[in-house]
Amino acid sequence: MDTQDPEATLQRLIDQVDREALRVTQHAQEEMTEEDIALEDALEAIRSGTILENYPEHRRGSCCLVSGYTRQGRPLHVVCTTAQLLLIVITVYEPKPPKWETPTRRGSKP
């Protein structure tokens, strides 16, 4: 897979979502429960999202950070794999200060 083309990568992720070729890690499920995020909301964030950061050399395999919105306009971040047959959702959260100034801009470090 070409990790240099974020649009092609995102389209592959969307295709996996649409085919329901995915798995949610226990960590992602716990985060979603804690922040009251439904799986469909996380999947909608991928469908409407953009890749903010790409981690092709991650120790657990190539993955990326997708920033998107639910149908209700809630911003979400989804970290997921980019080079697996199944889309593995690693974590899901709502980007908030101080770590995030906006849904797409990291906060300043103290």
Steps between C-alpha positions, in 0.01 A plus 500: 500500500618851419509690828613811314150555356267591788194525273550146368561374854185671628295356214624150592395558862155619387466193278583278800240684711236464228573125467499467881848346474608624840586413855494720809769451764409468865678831563288676236183347645593621848573853373174508305304391807677755720432787257151383397596440136299250295680281246290652222623846607862386476436350156329819385805697615714281272259543208499881540860529611845596392828341600675737740803288577647187345709253699645259240778379732289446814623208710163324468470560127410780265217718631363852481301764687173591328313816599133511408151584617190307598166573330424724799819701442700359793874495420671164549846358452541139396837325500487198271717268294580581138658180367279215622227304324276598791477857621607483863367788709771559761345788690225762469468826692369853481791744452499749789730757657768507618624225266302642205431872440257410222401162354789531254766696690702368793517714811820664613716312744561669838 
